[in-house]
Amino acid sequence: MSTDSPLNNLSERSQQLFKVLVEHYISDGQPVASKTLSNDKKINLSPATVRNVMADLEDLGLIISPHTSAGRIPTSQGYRVFVDNLVTVKPLRGQAVAKLRLEMGIDDSQEGLIAKASSMLSGMTKMAGVVTIPRREAVILRHIEFLPLTSNRILVILVVNEQEVQNRVIHTDRAFSESELIQTANYLNQEFKGKGLSQIRQSVLERMKQERNDMHHIMNMAIQMTDNVVGEKNSDDYIMAGQTNLMDYAEMANMEKLRQLFDAFNTKRDVLHVLDKSIKADGMQVFIGEESGYSVFDGCSVITSQYKVSEEAVGVLGVIGPTRMAYDRVIPLVDVTAKLLGSLLSSE
């Protein structure tokens, strides 16, 4: 238990009552009355004691009474205490894991696997499943060449990582001469061989601040080239499934709240910022309500995990749903799906 947990101020029986109250609310979606708890065989407390304990829990900010209801529901702080200290995670059994692996392995393309993982998370939780596209920081430049085509188009020949060759056609805002392209390629090969593609642009910008003004022309050309080459949609994207599932939860029925949430899903920025926190942290991450740092997710929980390819964290997957979710079931499902996706991508 966390050393600064509010539960430290409560007896073991009171902690058990709080756990049962949260479990009742997660299961039924209805405010939990003291009579319900006093009749629960797990509690074994008198109605008067139950009422006293519920008052203590309310004073600690763990539960509240919604509107004029006689029952109580957990607060965001209450869910945090529950997840950190009291939830009993139910590990997926071997048979369930094997079934997941079989379903995910049906499509062996990267995009297909990611879409399948998102769809599976959504289908099994009845919430929104999200999986980020694998990041490409590991793409290391070995050699680059530019060949002019027609209509301000340029063929880019990239040798990356060990011996992987990639050809891309990019569009520029003006025509470049063959000598300009050779000069730019020579500069990039000399200065940035062995660096990740995503690092090159920032390095060029930093050098522009340090070098003489007469170097700016070639560096500006290099920035335009690298913007076109590495500016494609890749790591800053995700695949989401099951957004409309959230409309089935009564606590998320506020149309203005749903509109804001769906706007966030469409613009992707806020969602990506939350997911980005997860790829930088080991293990499972659970953001409850305002913990995400974005008001649009108030009333929601986001459960995420890294997925790794060859021991390197390349993406994040997770579930977005109401704070009233079955954490004991969703947490292991996210964890196992992340491990399976990483394993399947590694074996491609």
Secondary structure, DSSP 8 states (H G I E B T S, - for coil): --TT-GGGGS-HHHHHHHHHHHHHHHHH-S-B-HHHHHT-TTT---HHHHHHHHHHHHHTTSEE--TT-SSBEE-HHHHHHIIIII-------HHHHHHHHHHHTT--SHHHHHHHHHHHHHHHHTSEEEEE----TT-BEEEEEEEE-STTEEEEEEEETTTEEEEEEEE-SS---HHHHHHHHHHHHHHHTTSBHHHHHHHHHHHHHHS-GGGHHHHHHHHHHHHHHH-SSSSS-EEEE-GGGGGG-GGG--HHHHHHHHHHHHH-HHHHHHHHHHHTSSS-EEEEGGGGS-GGGTTEEEEEEEEEETTEEEEEEEEEEESSS-HHHHHHHHHHHHHHHHHHHHT-
